[in-house]
């Protein structure tokens, strides 16, 4: 049972890391788009 809990905790940590990476990718994508729109308006 302890092993099962450890596996659940590890998968939770991995899921959180993936989620944070997804957020940072999304933010970088938004910044890129914003940069393009800034160039277009200039």
PLY file of the C-alpha trace (Angstrom):
ply
format ascii 1.0
element vertex 42
property float x
property float y
property float z
element edge 41
property int vertex1
property int vertex2
end_header
0.00 0.00 0.00
2.86 2.35 0.81
4.36 1.58 -2.61
1.04 2.40 -4.29
0.90 5.73 -2.44
4.46 6.55 -3.51
3.58 5.83 -7.15
0.51 8.08 -6.86
2.61 10.87 -5.34
5.24 10.56 -8.09
2.63 10.67 -10.86
1.09 13.72 -9.18
4.47 15.48 -9.19
5.03 14.56 -12.85
1.54 15.79 -13.75
2.21 19.09 -11.97
5.54 19.50 -13.80
3.88 18.81 -17.15
1.13 21.29 -16.30
3.66 24.00 -15.40
5.60 23.33 -18.63
2.35 23.60 -20.59
1.61 26.96 -18.92
5.09 28.32 -19.65
4.85 27.17 -23.29
1.47 28.88 -23.56
2.89 32.09 -22.07
5.85 32.02 -24.49
3.40 31.49 -27.37
1.31 34.46 -26.25
4.41 36.65 -25.96
5.46 35.62 -29.47
2.02 36.54 -30.83
2.10 39.84 -28.96
5.52 40.54 -30.49
4.14 39.89 -33.97
1.17 42.20 -33.42
3.52 44.90 -32.08
5.57 44.63 -35.28
2.43 44.86 -37.43
1.15 47.99 -35.67
4.55 49.73 -35.73
0 1
1 2
2 3
3 4
4 5
5 6
6 7
7 8
8 9
9 10
10 11
11 12
12 13
13 14
14 15
15 16
16 17
17 18
18 19
19 20
20 21
21 22
22 23
23 24
24 25
25 26
26 27
27 28
28 29
29 30
30 31
31 32
32 33
33 34
34 35
35 36
36 37
37 38
38 39
39 40
40 41
